[in-house]
Amino acid sequence: MTDHDIAARVRRLEDIEAIRRLKARYLACCDAKDPAGMRECFVPGEVHIDYGNVGVFDNREALVDVFTRLGCVDHIIEMHHGVNPQIALTGDDEAQGTWGLHFQRIDTQAMTLLQLGAVYEDRYRRVGDEWRMSATRCVPTSTLVLKLDPAQLSLVLAARQAG
């Protein structure tokens, strides 16, 4: 194996690790209600963000606006866990990946608990020295909504997808 081969392998590993850190930072920004941090996880300009019932967006500002209005409020408590990443470099500065998502939201006003299983389908692009998302799609695989009642829990919805 030549020095060039080793350097190329190391660069691929570093790129994949940088993409893992990017997705972890994105999910942490969602949980921390950090719109500015979330924005920086996406490329500037045109993107494709498809979050189903939440909306489809062609720029990061539109997503951040909805996130700020709906998620950055005290009565919404969220947890995003990304699991099972499968990342493939598709060029020197492009990659794609899938992630499992376990999402939980407690709404202390409506007194509900939402648990969502989903799959993220992402595309990434290197911008300067950093990887950022250029497209993402979230496809729900399971939905559970419970009504939180001090006397009892009652099932609101158990389905593949909220309708």
Rosetta constraint file for C-alpha pairs under 8 A:
AtomPair CA 1 CA 5 HARMONIC 6.15 0.50
AtomPair CA 1 CA 6 HARMONIC 6.96 0.50
AtomPair CA 2 CA 6 HARMONIC 6.40 0.50
AtomPair CA 3 CA 7 HARMONIC 6.06 0.50
AtomPair CA 4 CA 8 HARMONIC 6.14 0.50
AtomPair CA 5 CA 9 HARMONIC 6.20 0.50
AtomPair CA 6 CA 10 HARMONIC 6.12 0.50
AtomPair CA 7 CA 11 HARMONIC 6.11 0.50
AtomPair CA 8 CA 12 HARMONIC 6.27 0.50
AtomPair CA 9 CA 13 HARMONIC 6.29 0.50
AtomPair CA 10 CA 14 HARMONIC 6.08 0.50
AtomPair CA 11 CA 15 HARMONIC 6.03 0.50
AtomPair CA 12 CA 16 HARMONIC 6.20 0.50
AtomPair CA 12 CA 89 HARMONIC 7.56 0.50
AtomPair CA 13 CA 17 HARMONIC 6.18 0.50
AtomPair CA 14 CA 18 HARMONIC 6.07 0.50
AtomPair CA 15 CA 19 HARMONIC 6.30 0.50
AtomPair CA 15 CA 131 HARMONIC 7.88 0.50
AtomPair CA 16 CA 20 HARMONIC 6.32 0.50
AtomPair CA 16 CA 87 HARMONIC 6.63 0.50
AtomPair CA 16 CA 88 HARMONIC 7.73 0.50
AtomPair CA 16 CA 89 HARMONIC 7.62 0.50
AtomPair CA 17 CA 21 HARMONIC 6.25 0.50
AtomPair CA 18 CA 22 HARMONIC 6.12 0.50
AtomPair CA 18 CA 130 HARMONIC 7.83 0.50
AtomPair CA 18 CA 131 HARMONIC 6.74 0.50
AtomPair CA 19 CA 23 HARMONIC 6.32 0.50
AtomPair CA 19 CA 124 HARMONIC 7.78 0.50
AtomPair CA 19 CA 131 HARMONIC 6.20 0.50
AtomPair CA 19 CA 132 HARMONIC 7.67 0.50
AtomPair CA 20 CA 24 HARMONIC 6.23 0.50
AtomPair CA 20 CA 85 HARMONIC 7.71 0.50
AtomPair CA 21 CA 25 HARMONIC 6.00 0.50
AtomPair CA 22 CA 26 HARMONIC 6.20 0.50
AtomPair CA 22 CA 41 HARMONIC 6.61 0.50
AtomPair CA 22 CA 131 HARMONIC 7.04 0.50
AtomPair CA 22 CA 132 HARMONIC 6.90 0.50
AtomPair CA 23 CA 27 HARMONIC 6.23 0.50
AtomPair CA 23 CA 41 HARMONIC 7.88 0.50
AtomPair CA 23 CA 82 HARMONIC 7.79 0.50
AtomPair CA 24 CA 28 HARMONIC 6.08 0.50
AtomPair CA 24 CA 82 HARMONIC 7.29 0.50
AtomPair CA 25 CA 29 HARMONIC 6.04 0.50
AtomPair CA 25 CA 38 HARMONIC 7.94 0.50
AtomPair CA 25 CA 41 HARMONIC 7.64 0.50
AtomPair CA 26 CA 30 HARMONIC 6.34 0.50
AtomPair CA 26 CA 37 HARMONIC 7.39 0.50
AtomPair CA 26 CA 38 HARMONIC 5.55 0.50
AtomPair CA 26 CA 41 HARMONIC 6.05 0.50
AtomPair CA 27 CA 31 HARMONIC 6.41 0.50
AtomPair CA 27 CA 80 HARMONIC 5.71 0.50
AtomPair CA 27 CA 81 HARMONIC 7.07 0.50
AtomPair CA 27 CA 82 HARMONIC 7.39 0.50
AtomPair CA 28 CA 32 HARMONIC 6.04 0.50
AtomPair CA 28 CA 80 HARMONIC 7.45 0.50
AtomPair CA 29 CA 33 HARMONIC 5.91 0.50
AtomPair CA 29 CA 34 HARMONIC 4.89 0.50
AtomPair CA 29 CA 35 HARMONIC 7.07 0.50
AtomPair CA 29 CA 37 HARMONIC 5.84 0.50
AtomPair CA 29 CA 38 HARMONIC 5.48 0.50
AtomPair CA 30 CA 34 HARMONIC 6.31 0.50
AtomPair CA 30 CA 35 HARMONIC 7.59 0.50
AtomPair CA 30 CA 38 HARMONIC 6.76 0.50
AtomPair CA 30 CA 78 HARMONIC 7.80 0.50
AtomPair CA 30 CA 80 HARMONIC 7.36 0.50
AtomPair CA 31 CA 77 HARMONIC 7.73 0.50
AtomPair CA 31 CA 78 HARMONIC 5.61 0.50
AtomPair CA 31 CA 79 HARMONIC 5.62 0.50
AtomPair CA 31 CA 80 HARMONIC 6.57 0.50
AtomPair CA 33 CA 68 HARMONIC 7.71 0.50
AtomPair CA 33 CA 71 HARMONIC 6.99 0.50
AtomPair CA 33 CA 72 HARMONIC 5.27 0.50
AtomPair CA 34 CA 38 HARMONIC 6.20 0.50
AtomPair CA 35 CA 39 HARMONIC 6.08 0.50
AtomPair CA 35 CA 64 HARMONIC 5.85 0.50
AtomPair CA 35 CA 67 HARMONIC 7.25 0.50
AtomPair CA 35 CA 68 HARMONIC 6.51 0.50
AtomPair CA 36 CA 40 HARMONIC 6.53 0.50
AtomPair CA 37 CA 41 HARMONIC 6.85 0.50
AtomPair CA 38 CA 42 HARMONIC 7.54 0.50
AtomPair CA 38 CA 64 HARMONIC 7.30 0.50
AtomPair CA 39 CA 60 HARMONIC 6.05 0.50
AtomPair CA 39 CA 61 HARMONIC 7.08 0.50
AtomPair CA 39 CA 64 HARMONIC 6.45 0.50
AtomPair CA 40 CA 132 HARMONIC 7.69 0.50
AtomPair CA 41 CA 132 HARMONIC 5.24 0.50
AtomPair CA 41 CA 133 HARMONIC 6.14 0.50
AtomPair CA 42 CA 47 HARMONIC 7.68 0.50
AtomPair CA 42 CA 60 HARMONIC 6.44 0.50
AtomPair CA 42 CA 132 HARMONIC 4.99 0.50
AtomPair CA 42 CA 133 HARMONIC 4.56 0.50
AtomPair CA 42 CA 134 HARMONIC 6.00 0.50
AtomPair CA 43 CA 47 HARMONIC 7.01 0.50
AtomPair CA 43 CA 60 HARMONIC 7.74 0.50
AtomPair CA 43 CA 125 HARMONIC 7.47 0.50
AtomPair CA 43 CA 127 HARMONIC 7.23 0.50
AtomPair CA 43 CA 132 HARMONIC 5.51 0.50
AtomPair CA 43 CA 133 HARMONIC 5.96 0.50
AtomPair CA 43 CA 134 HARMONIC 5.55 0.50
AtomPair CA 44 CA 59 HARMONIC 7.58 0.50
AtomPair CA 44 CA 60 HARMONIC 7.11 0.50
AtomPair CA 45 CA 59 HARMONIC 6.07 0.50
AtomPair CA 45 CA 60 HARMONIC 7.56 0.50
AtomPair CA 46 CA 58 HARMONIC 5.67 0.50
AtomPair CA 46 CA 59 HARMONIC 5.15 0.50
AtomPair CA 46 CA 60 HARMONIC 7.84 0.50
AtomPair CA 46 CA 134 HARMONIC 7.81 0.50
AtomPair CA 47 CA 57 HARMONIC 7.48 0.50
AtomPair CA 47 CA 58 HARMONIC 5.01 0.50
AtomPair CA 47 CA 59 HARMONIC 5.14 0.50
AtomPair CA 47 CA 60 HARMONIC 6.86 0.50
AtomPair CA 47 CA 134 HARMONIC 5.09 0.50
AtomPair CA 47 CA 135 HARMONIC 5.50 0.50
AtomPair CA 48 CA 56 HARMONIC 7.46 0.50
AtomPair CA 48 CA 57 HARMONIC 6.04 0.50
AtomPair CA 48 CA 58 HARMONIC 4.97 0.50
AtomPair CA 48 CA 59 HARMONIC 7.01 0.50
AtomPair CA 48 CA 134 HARMONIC 6.68 0.50
AtomPair CA 48 CA 135 HARMONIC 4.54 0.50
AtomPair CA 48 CA 136 HARMONIC 6.38 0.50
AtomPair CA 48 CA 137 HARMONIC 7.99 0.50
AtomPair CA 49 CA 56 HARMONIC 5.55 0.50
AtomPair CA 49 CA 57 HARMONIC 5.01 0.50
AtomPair CA 49 CA 58 HARMONIC 6.39 0.50
AtomPair CA 49 CA 59 HARMONIC 7.70 0.50
AtomPair CA 49 CA 63 HARMONIC 7.80 0.50
AtomPair CA 49 CA 135 HARMONIC 5.54 0.50
AtomPair CA 49 CA 136 HARMONIC 4.94 0.50
AtomPair CA 49 CA 137 HARMONIC 5.90 0.50
AtomPair CA 50 CA 55 HARMONIC 6.31 0.50
AtomPair CA 50 CA 56 HARMONIC 4.36 0.50
AtomPair CA 50 CA 57 HARMONIC 6.46 0.50
AtomPair CA 50 CA 136 HARMONIC 6.26 0.50
AtomPair CA 50 CA 137 HARMONIC 4.58 0.50
AtomPair CA 50 CA 138 HARMONIC 6.42 0.50
AtomPair CA 51 CA 55 HARMONIC 5.32 0.50
AtomPair CA 51 CA 56 HARMONIC 5.93 0.50
AtomPair CA 51 CA 137 HARMONIC 5.90 0.50
AtomPair CA 51 CA 138 HARMONIC 5.24 0.50
AtomPair CA 51 CA 139 HARMONIC 7.59 0.50
AtomPair CA 52 CA 56 HARMONIC 6.66 0.50
AtomPair CA 52 CA 137 HARMONIC 8.00 0.50
AtomPair CA 52 CA 138 HARMONIC 6.99 0.50
AtomPair CA 52 CA 139 HARMONIC 7.40 0.50
AtomPair CA 57 CA 62 HARMONIC 6.13 0.50
AtomPair CA 57 CA 63 HARMONIC 6.23 0.50
AtomPair CA 58 CA 62 HARMONIC 7.52 0.50
AtomPair CA 59 CA 63 HARMONIC 7.10 0.50
AtomPair CA 60 CA 64 HARMONIC 6.21 0.50
AtomPair CA 61 CA 65 HARMONIC 6.09 0.50
AtomPair CA 62 CA 66 HARMONIC 6.50 0.50
AtomPair CA 63 CA 67 HARMONIC 6.09 0.50
AtomPair CA 64 CA 68 HARMONIC 5.96 0.50
AtomPair CA 65 CA 69 HARMONIC 6.28 0.50
AtomPair CA 66 CA 70 HARMONIC 5.94 0.50
AtomPair CA 66 CA 71 HARMONIC 7.80 0.50
AtomPair CA 67 CA 71 HARMONIC 5.10 0.50
AtomPair CA 67 CA 72 HARMONIC 6.62 0.50
AtomPair CA 68 CA 72 HARMONIC 4.87 0.50
AtomPair CA 68 CA 73 HARMONIC 7.80 0.50
AtomPair CA 69 CA 73 HARMONIC 7.43 0.50
AtomPair CA 71 CA 76 HARMONIC 6.22 0.50
AtomPair CA 72 CA 76 HARMONIC 7.33 0.50
AtomPair CA 75 CA 106 HARMONIC 7.84 0.50
AtomPair CA 75 CA 107 HARMONIC 5.60 0.50
AtomPair CA 75 CA 108 HARMONIC 5.00 0.50
AtomPair CA 75 CA 109 HARMONIC 6.03 0.50
AtomPair CA 76 CA 105 HARMONIC 6.73 0.50
AtomPair CA 76 CA 106 HARMONIC 5.87 0.50
AtomPair CA 76 CA 107 HARMONIC 4.81 0.50
AtomPair CA 76 CA 108 HARMONIC 6.60 0.50
AtomPair CA 77 CA 105 HARMONIC 5.53 0.50
AtomPair CA 77 CA 106 HARMONIC 5.10 0.50
AtomPair CA 77 CA 107 HARMONIC 6.52 0.50
AtomPair CA 78 CA 103 HARMONIC 7.27 0.50
AtomPair CA 78 CA 104 HARMONIC 5.62 0.50
AtomPair CA 78 CA 105 HARMONIC 4.40 0.50
AtomPair CA 78 CA 106 HARMONIC 6.46 0.50
AtomPair CA 79 CA 102 HARMONIC 7.99 0.50
AtomPair CA 79 CA 103 HARMONIC 5.63 0.50
AtomPair CA 79 CA 104 HARMONIC 5.16 0.50
AtomPair CA 79 CA 105 HARMONIC 6.52 0.50
AtomPair CA 80 CA 101 HARMONIC 6.85 0.50
AtomPair CA 80 CA 102 HARMONIC 6.03 0.50
AtomPair CA 80 CA 103 HARMONIC 4.68 0.50
AtomPair CA 80 CA 104 HARMONIC 6.73 0.50
AtomPair CA 81 CA 101 HARMONIC 5.62 0.50
AtomPair CA 81 CA 102 HARMONIC 5.11 0.50
AtomPair CA 81 CA 103 HARMONIC 6.34 0.50
AtomPair CA 82 CA 99 HARMONIC 6.04 0.50
AtomPair CA 82 CA 100 HARMONIC 5.59 0.50
AtomPair CA 82 CA 101 HARMONIC 4.68 0.50
AtomPair CA 82 CA 102 HARMONIC 6.58 0.50
AtomPair CA 83 CA 99 HARMONIC 5.71 0.50
AtomPair CA 83 CA 100 HARMONIC 4.85 0.50
AtomPair CA 83 CA 101 HARMONIC 6.14 0.50
AtomPair CA 83 CA 102 HARMONIC 7.83 0.50
AtomPair CA 84 CA 98 HARMONIC 7.95 0.50
AtomPair CA 84 CA 99 HARMONIC 5.65 0.50
AtomPair CA 84 CA 100 HARMONIC 5.83 0.50
AtomPair CA 85 CA 97 HARMONIC 6.83 0.50
AtomPair CA 85 CA 98 HARMONIC 5.74 0.50
AtomPair CA 85 CA 99 HARMONIC 4.58 0.50
AtomPair CA 85 CA 100 HARMONIC 7.07 0.50
AtomPair CA 86 CA 97 HARMONIC 5.28 0.50
AtomPair CA 86 CA 98 HARMONIC 5.31 0.50
AtomPair CA 86 CA 99 HARMONIC 6.60 0.50
AtomPair CA 87 CA 95 HARMONIC 7.07 0.50
AtomPair CA 87 CA 96 HARMONIC 5.85 0.50
AtomPair CA 87 CA 97 HARMONIC 4.21 0.50
AtomPair CA 87 CA 98 HARMONIC 6.71 0.50
AtomPair CA 88 CA 95 HARMONIC 5.58 0.50
AtomPair CA 88 CA 96 HARMONIC 5.50 0.50
AtomPair CA 88 CA 97 HARMONIC 6.15 0.50
AtomPair CA 89 CA 93 HARMONIC 7.99 0.50
AtomPair CA 89 CA 94 HARMONIC 6.12 0.50
AtomPair CA 89 CA 95 HARMONIC 4.15 0.50
AtomPair CA 89 CA 96 HARMONIC 6.50 0.50
AtomPair CA 90 CA 94 HARMONIC 5.47 0.50
AtomPair CA 90 CA 95 HARMONIC 4.85 0.50
AtomPair CA 90 CA 96 HARMONIC 6.95 0.50
AtomPair CA 91 CA 95 HARMONIC 6.67 0.50
AtomPair CA 93 CA 125 HARMONIC 5.57 0.50
AtomPair CA 93 CA 126 HARMONIC 4.85 0.50
AtomPair CA 94 CA 123 HARMONIC 7.44 0.50
AtomPair CA 94 CA 124 HARMONIC 5.58 0.50
AtomPair CA 94 CA 125 HARMONIC 4.59 0.50
AtomPair CA 94 CA 126 HARMONIC 6.39 0.50
AtomPair CA 95 CA 123 HARMONIC 5.82 0.50
AtomPair CA 95 CA 124 HARMONIC 5.01 0.50
AtomPair CA 95 CA 125 HARMONIC 6.53 0.50
AtomPair CA 96 CA 121 HARMONIC 7.65 0.50
AtomPair CA 96 CA 122 HARMONIC 5.55 0.50
AtomPair CA 96 CA 123 HARMONIC 4.28 0.50
AtomPair CA 96 CA 124 HARMONIC 5.85 0.50
AtomPair CA 97 CA 120 HARMONIC 7.98 0.50
AtomPair CA 97 CA 121 HARMONIC 6.03 0.50
AtomPair CA 97 CA 122 HARMONIC 5.15 0.50
AtomPair CA 97 CA 123 HARMONIC 6.39 0.50
AtomPair CA 98 CA 119 HARMONIC 6.72 0.50
AtomPair CA 98 CA 120 HARMONIC 5.37 0.50
AtomPair CA 98 CA 121 HARMONIC 4.66 0.50
AtomPair CA 98 CA 122 HARMONIC 6.07 0.50
AtomPair CA 99 CA 119 HARMONIC 5.61 0.50
AtomPair CA 99 CA 120 HARMONIC 5.03 0.50
AtomPair CA 99 CA 121 HARMONIC 6.84 0.50
AtomPair CA 100 CA 117 HARMONIC 7.42 0.50
AtomPair CA 100 CA 118 HARMONIC 5.91 0.50
AtomPair CA 100 CA 119 HARMONIC 4.60 0.50
AtomPair CA 100 CA 120 HARMONIC 6.29 0.50
AtomPair CA 101 CA 116 HARMONIC 7.73 0.50
AtomPair CA 101 CA 117 HARMONIC 5.63 0.50
AtomPair CA 101 CA 118 HARMONIC 4.99 0.50
AtomPair CA 101 CA 119 HARMONIC 5.79 0.50
AtomPair CA 101 CA 120 HARMONIC 6.97 0.50
AtomPair CA 102 CA 115 HARMONIC 7.32 0.50
AtomPair CA 102 CA 116 HARMONIC 5.95 0.50
AtomPair CA 102 CA 117 HARMONIC 4.94 0.50
AtomPair CA 102 CA 118 HARMONIC 6.75 0.50
AtomPair CA 103 CA 114 HARMONIC 7.88 0.50
AtomPair CA 103 CA 115 HARMONIC 5.67 0.50
AtomPair CA 103 CA 116 HARMONIC 5.01 0.50
AtomPair CA 103 CA 117 HARMONIC 6.41 0.50
AtomPair CA 104 CA 113 HARMONIC 7.18 0.50
AtomPair CA 104 CA 114 HARMONIC 5.56 0.50
AtomPair CA 104 CA 115 HARMONIC 4.52 0.50
AtomPair CA 104 CA 116 HARMONIC 6.36 0.50
AtomPair CA 105 CA 113 HARMONIC 5.74 0.50
AtomPair CA 105 CA 114 HARMONIC 5.08 0.50
AtomPair CA 105 CA 115 HARMONIC 6.61 0.50
AtomPair CA 106 CA 111 HARMONIC 7.25 0.50
AtomPair CA 106 CA 112 HARMONIC 5.90 0.50
AtomPair CA 106 CA 113 HARMONIC 4.65 0.50
AtomPair CA 106 CA 114 HARMONIC 6.49 0.50
AtomPair CA 107 CA 111 HARMONIC 5.42 0.50
AtomPair CA 107 CA 112 HARMONIC 5.33 0.50
AtomPair CA 107 CA 113 HARMONIC 6.50 0.50
AtomPair CA 108 CA 112 HARMONIC 6.98 0.50
AtomPair CA 111 CA 147 HARMONIC 6.05 0.50
AtomPair CA 111 CA 148 HARMONIC 5.02 0.50
AtomPair CA 111 CA 149 HARMONIC 7.21 0.50
AtomPair CA 112 CA 145 HARMONIC 6.77 0.50
AtomPair CA 112 CA 146 HARMONIC 5.53 0.50
AtomPair CA 112 CA 147 HARMONIC 4.54 0.50
AtomPair CA 112 CA 148 HARMONIC 5.26 0.50
AtomPair CA 113 CA 144 HARMONIC 7.94 0.50
AtomPair CA 113 CA 145 HARMONIC 5.58 0.50
AtomPair CA 113 CA 146 HARMONIC 5.09 0.50
AtomPair CA 113 CA 147 HARMONIC 6.48 0.50
AtomPair CA 113 CA 148 HARMONIC 6.83 0.50
AtomPair CA 114 CA 143 HARMONIC 7.24 0.50
AtomPair CA 114 CA 144 HARMONIC 5.68 0.50
AtomPair CA 114 CA 145 HARMONIC 4.50 0.50
AtomPair CA 114 CA 146 HARMONIC 6.55 0.50
AtomPair CA 115 CA 143 HARMONIC 5.88 0.50
AtomPair CA 115 CA 144 HARMONIC 5.06 0.50
AtomPair CA 115 CA 145 HARMONIC 6.46 0.50
AtomPair CA 116 CA 140 HARMONIC 6.92 0.50
AtomPair CA 116 CA 141 HARMONIC 7.53 0.50
AtomPair CA 116 CA 142 HARMONIC 5.62 0.50
AtomPair CA 116 CA 143 HARMONIC 4.66 0.50
AtomPair CA 116 CA 144 HARMONIC 6.41 0.50
AtomPair CA 117 CA 140 HARMONIC 5.87 0.50
AtomPair CA 117 CA 141 HARMONIC 5.27 0.50
AtomPair CA 117 CA 142 HARMONIC 4.84 0.50
AtomPair CA 117 CA 143 HARMONIC 6.49 0.50
AtomPair CA 118 CA 138 HARMONIC 6.39 0.50
AtomPair CA 118 CA 139 HARMONIC 5.29 0.50
AtomPair CA 118 CA 140 HARMONIC 4.01 0.50
AtomPair CA 118 CA 141 HARMONIC 4.83 0.50
AtomPair CA 118 CA 142 HARMONIC 6.78 0.50
AtomPair CA 119 CA 138 HARMONIC 5.65 0.50
AtomPair CA 119 CA 139 HARMONIC 5.17 0.50
AtomPair CA 119 CA 140 HARMONIC 6.42 0.50
AtomPair CA 119 CA 141 HARMONIC 7.13 0.50
AtomPair CA 120 CA 136 HARMONIC 6.60 0.50
AtomPair CA 120 CA 137 HARMONIC 5.55 0.50
AtomPair CA 120 CA 138 HARMONIC 4.52 0.50
AtomPair CA 120 CA 139 HARMONIC 6.41 0.50
AtomPair CA 121 CA 136 HARMONIC 5.54 0.50
AtomPair CA 121 CA 137 HARMONIC 5.09 0.50
AtomPair CA 121 CA 138 HARMONIC 6.45 0.50
AtomPair CA 121 CA 139 HARMONIC 7.94 0.50
AtomPair CA 122 CA 133 HARMONIC 6.90 0.50
AtomPair CA 122 CA 134 HARMONIC 7.68 0.50
AtomPair CA 122 CA 135 HARMONIC 5.56 0.50
AtomPair CA 122 CA 136 HARMONIC 4.30 0.50
AtomPair CA 122 CA 137 HARMONIC 6.46 0.50
AtomPair CA 123 CA 133 HARMONIC 5.87 0.50
AtomPair CA 123 CA 134 HARMONIC 5.56 0.50
AtomPair CA 123 CA 135 HARMONIC 4.97 0.50
AtomPair CA 123 CA 136 HARMONIC 6.35 0.50
AtomPair CA 124 CA 131 HARMONIC 6.48 0.50
AtomPair CA 124 CA 132 HARMONIC 5.52 0.50
AtomPair CA 124 CA 133 HARMONIC 4.37 0.50
AtomPair CA 124 CA 134 HARMONIC 5.22 0.50
AtomPair CA 124 CA 135 HARMONIC 6.96 0.50
AtomPair CA 125 CA 131 HARMONIC 5.63 0.50
AtomPair CA 125 CA 132 HARMONIC 5.56 0.50
AtomPair CA 125 CA 133 HARMONIC 6.25 0.50
AtomPair CA 125 CA 134 HARMONIC 6.08 0.50
AtomPair CA 126 CA 130 HARMONIC 5.45 0.50
AtomPair CA 126 CA 131 HARMONIC 4.27 0.50
AtomPair CA 126 CA 132 HARMONIC 6.21 0.50
AtomPair CA 127 CA 131 HARMONIC 6.02 0.50
AtomPair CA 127 CA 132 HARMONIC 6.85 0.50
AtomPair CA 140 CA 160 HARMONIC 6.94 0.50
AtomPair CA 140 CA 161 HARMONIC 5.80 0.50
AtomPair CA 141 CA 160 HARMONIC 5.25 0.50
AtomPair CA 141 CA 161 HARMONIC 6.44 0.50
AtomPair CA 142 CA 158 HARMONIC 7.65 0.50
AtomPair CA 142 CA 159 HARMONIC 5.82 0.50
AtomPair CA 142 CA 160 HARMONIC 4.03 0.50
AtomPair CA 142 CA 161 HARMONIC 5.72 0.50
AtomPair CA 143 CA 157 HARMONIC 7.20 0.50
AtomPair CA 143 CA 158 HARMONIC 5.69 0.50
AtomPair CA 143 CA 159 HARMONIC 5.14 0.50
AtomPair CA 143 CA 160 HARMONIC 5.54 0.50
AtomPair CA 143 CA 161 HARMONIC 5.45 0.50
AtomPair CA 143 CA 162 HARMONIC 6.17 0.50
AtomPair CA 144 CA 156 HARMONIC 7.66 0.50
AtomPair CA 144 CA 157 HARMONIC 5.45 0.50
AtomPair CA 144 CA 158 HARMONIC 4.49 0.50
AtomPair CA 144 CA 159 HARMONIC 6.52 0.50
AtomPair CA 145 CA 155 HARMONIC 6.54 0.50
AtomPair CA 145 CA 156 HARMONIC 5.22 0.50
AtomPair CA 145 CA 157 HARMONIC 4.90 0.50
AtomPair CA 145 CA 158 HARMONIC 6.52 0.50
AtomPair CA 146 CA 153 HARMONIC 6.70 0.50
AtomPair CA 146 CA 154 HARMONIC 5.89 0.50
AtomPair CA 146 CA 155 HARMONIC 4.81 0.50
AtomPair CA 146 CA 156 HARMONIC 5.15 0.50
AtomPair CA 146 CA 157 HARMONIC 6.92 0.50
AtomPair CA 147 CA 153 HARMONIC 5.89 0.50
AtomPair CA 147 CA 154 HARMONIC 5.35 0.50
AtomPair CA 147 CA 155 HARMONIC 6.37 0.50
AtomPair CA 147 CA 156 HARMONIC 6.25 0.50
AtomPair CA 148 CA 152 HARMONIC 7.29 0.50
AtomPair CA 148 CA 153 HARMONIC 5.50 0.50
AtomPair CA 148 CA 154 HARMONIC 7.24 0.50
AtomPair CA 149 CA 153 HARMONIC 5.61 0.50
AtomPair CA 149 CA 154 HARMONIC 7.66 0.50
AtomPair CA 157 CA 162 HARMONIC 7.87 0.50
